[in-house]
Amino acid sequence: MIKYIGSKRVLVPHIVRAISAFPESGRVLDLFSGTSRVARGLKETGRHVIANDHLAYAATLARCYVQADAGRWLHEATQLIAELATIAPEPGYFTKAFCEDARYFQSKNGARVDAIREEITRRALPPELEAIALVSLMEAADRVDSTTGVQMAYLKQWAARAYNDLQLRVPAILPGAGEALHLDAVEAASRVEADIAYIDPPYNQHSYMGNYHVWESLVRWDKPETYGIANKRVQCKEYKSDFNSKRRIRQGLRDVFDAVLCKHLLVSFNNEGHVDREEMIALLSEKGHVGVVAVDFKRYVGAQIGIHNPNGEKVGKVSHLRNKEYFFVVSERRDTVDSVVRAIESSIQDAALASSAAKGKRKGHESERRVE
Ligand SMILES: C[S@@+](CC[C@H](N)C(=O)[O-])C[C@H]1O[C@@H](n2cnc3c(N)ncnc32)[C@H](O)[C@@H]1O
């Protein structure tokens, strides 16, 4: 899967344990699905998952990992991807914008991306098959990029992986039904009836459109005008999400919580976000009892590597490498909140024990709890 800020990769097992502890959990709505890691993890447990994101590349990831039924599409997808892998390189929009004007990828790989992307359009595939092909291409490009995990800048010196040849792989799609939506979260929340909504909104000023503009342009293939050293799509200039604004995020969250039709909520939020834990509890209290569990968490890959200027040069120091990820559990029933909080705590403890055992030393798990 692609490198992604705010990805819940290491939290997926805890989220699955939490969802399983609700009294009803057959239908789950993931309102801000991003990479679809969480939605895919839930689909893997046999649940009916509806994954939503307002960006085209993320909705495409959801169509591939949640909506596409492996029973129906895997065979055709494997054949298609094998054919796409043999297409001769042909430089075009992608190579000019992202390998020459900006240097996210080497031109040898850009020219293959261009040729494969044009072929995907030419074939006018059914939506699920097209999504699988696009995800295969996006993930292959991600493995040979030259960034720190965001597309606000590229590295001044090529990353070692950028020298590798682009290689398409068949995405690990799952059998069974699911749905992908490409809507604003408020719209999706007001349309979809499910048992539980998993809500993982952006939490700071960095917009996903700006951070992942290359994937948005690759998936839309609208070949937009671009600007600046990062060569972002012009749309990034006017694109504003409530969740990226310190002033508007409270109203944005309130709108989603008001609109949501699901009985139970599981909300992820970070302690470095625009809204602190007490404010979030106050916002969610309108929906029922609220329980909170905090998990100690490694900061995103860019923060691990360092702070870079638009030329990809390392500047300044990273202040800290760990932060906290909160889980807010919301239900009208207090006993439900209690059991879900306990399930998350056990899951964190099990993971800490397994990790200490693996390292050959014991270490207490780090989480804190509050139920209101
Ligand atoms: C923190 S990320 C979700 C990460 C995801 N859970 C994962 O593990 O990959 C937040 C997501 O919210 C999406 N988003 C931002 N504003 C939105 C809106 N108004 N409606 C729907 N999705 C939105 C972004 O595109 C981004 O993918």
Ligand as a Chemical Component Dictionary entry (heavy atoms), coordinates in Angstrom:
data_LIG
# 
_chem_comp.id                   LIG 
_chem_comp.type                 NON-POLYMER 
_chem_comp.pdbx_formal_charge   0 
_chem_comp.three_letter_code    LIG 
# 
loop_
_chem_comp_atom.comp_id 
_chem_comp_atom.atom_id 
_chem_comp_atom.alt_atom_id 
_chem_comp_atom.type_symbol 
_chem_comp_atom.charge 
_chem_comp_atom.model_Cartn_x 
_chem_comp_atom.model_Cartn_y 
_chem_comp_atom.model_Cartn_z 
_chem_comp_atom.pdbx_ordinal 
LIG C1  C1  C 0  -6.347  10.549 8.404 1  
LIG S1  S1  S 1  -6.697  10.203 6.727 2  
LIG C2  C2  C 0  -7.478  8.632  6.812 3  
LIG C3  C3  C 0  -6.458  7.528  6.893 4  
LIG C4  C4  C 0  -7.054  6.137  6.760 5  
LIG N1  N1  N 0  -7.818  5.745  7.909 6  
LIG C5  C5  C 0  -5.918  5.145  6.524 7  
LIG O1  O1  O 0  -5.599  4.344  7.443 8  
LIG O2  O2  O -1 -5.306  5.186  5.448 9  
LIG C6  C6  C 0  -8.025  11.299 6.385 10 
LIG C7  C7  C 0  -8.690  11.140 5.027 11 
LIG O3  O3  O 0  -9.826  12.011 4.993 12 
LIG C8  C8  C 0  -10.044 12.431 3.658 13 
LIG N2  N2  N 0  -10.899 13.644 3.722 14 
LIG C9  C9  C 0  -10.555 14.908 4.056 15 
LIG N3  N3  N 0  -11.621 15.731 4.064 16 
LIG C10 C10 C 0  -12.686 14.966 3.709 17 
LIG C11 C11 C 0  -14.071 15.227 3.521 18 
LIG N4  N4  N 0  -14.572 16.444 3.732 19 
LIG N5  N5  N 0  -14.879 14.217 3.157 20 
LIG C12 C12 C 0  -14.367 12.954 2.930 21 
LIG N6  N6  N 0  -13.058 12.649 3.068 22 
LIG C13 C13 C 0  -12.233 13.624 3.467 23 
LIG C14 C14 C 0  -8.645  12.668 3.113 24 
LIG O4  O4  O 0  -8.635  12.597 1.712 25 
LIG C15 C15 C 0  -7.845  11.538 3.809 26 
LIG O5  O5  O 0  -7.707  10.425 2.954 27 
# 
loop_
_chem_comp_bond.comp_id 
_chem_comp_bond.atom_id_1 
_chem_comp_bond.atom_id_2 
_chem_comp_bond.value_order 
_chem_comp_bond.pdbx_ordinal 
LIG C1  S1  SING 1  
LIG S1  C2  SING 2  
LIG S1  C6  SING 3  
LIG C2  C3  SING 4  
LIG C3  C4  SING 5  
LIG C4  N1  SING 6  
LIG C4  C5  SING 7  
LIG C5  O1  DOUB 8  
LIG C5  O2  SING 9  
LIG C6  C7  SING 10 
LIG C7  O3  SING 11 
LIG C7  C15 SING 12 
LIG O3  C8  SING 13 
LIG C8  N2  SING 14 
LIG C8  C14 SING 15 
LIG N2  C9  SING 16 
LIG N2  C13 SING 17 
LIG C9  N3  DOUB 18 
LIG N3  C10 SING 19 
LIG C10 C11 SING 20 
LIG C10 C13 DOUB 21 
LIG C11 N4  SING 22 
LIG C11 N5  DOUB 23 
LIG N5  C12 SING 24 
LIG C12 N6  DOUB 25 
LIG N6  C13 SING 26 
LIG C14 O4  SING 27 
LIG C14 C15 SING 28 
LIG C15 O5  SING 29 
# 
